[in-house]
Amino acid sequence: MSLWKWGDDTYHTGYRIFTLAFSKMFDCYIFHYKEGSYIPKHKDPSCGRKIYRLNFELIKAKEGGQFVCNNMIFSLLGRIHFFRADTSYHYVTQITKGKRILLSFGFKFKKS
C-alpha cells in the first residue's frame, strides 16, 4: 500500500481512496465517491484487533451516498460517525447526484 497516492477501491464500486497514514495501530484515508459509486454492506477484517472508525463527511452528495451502520457508537449532524468497523455492518448507498468526500481515521487495539 502506497502512502500519499490515490488507489483503487477494494470492491471495484467506483470510489477512490487516498492513504494519508497506515500502521498496525492507526490509519487515515480520504475517500472520494463519484456519481454511481457506493460501498456494499460489510464488516472490516479484524486481524485480531478491535477496529474503531471516526469518519468526517466533508462534502455530502446531493443525492444518495448515505452512510448506514447497524450499531453506531455515535453520530453528529449526519456528518460525523463513530463506530466499531470490525463488528458492525456498514455501507454507503449509491451516489445518484454529486460527489461525497470523507476523511476517515481508524484506531486498532489488540483484543483482550
FENZIFEN-V488853 format. One record per helix or strand of 2 or more residues. SS is the DSSP state (H for helix, E for strand). FROM is the first residue (numbers start at 0). TO is the last residue. If there is no record, write none. Layout:
# FENZIFEN-V488853
ss = {SS;SS}
from = {FROM;FROM}
to = {TO;TO}
This chain:
# FENZIFEN-V488853
ss = {E;E;E;E;E;E;E;E;E;E;E;E}
from = {5;14;25;38;48;62;66;71;79;89;94;99}
to = {7;21;32;41;58;63;68;75;83;91;96;109}
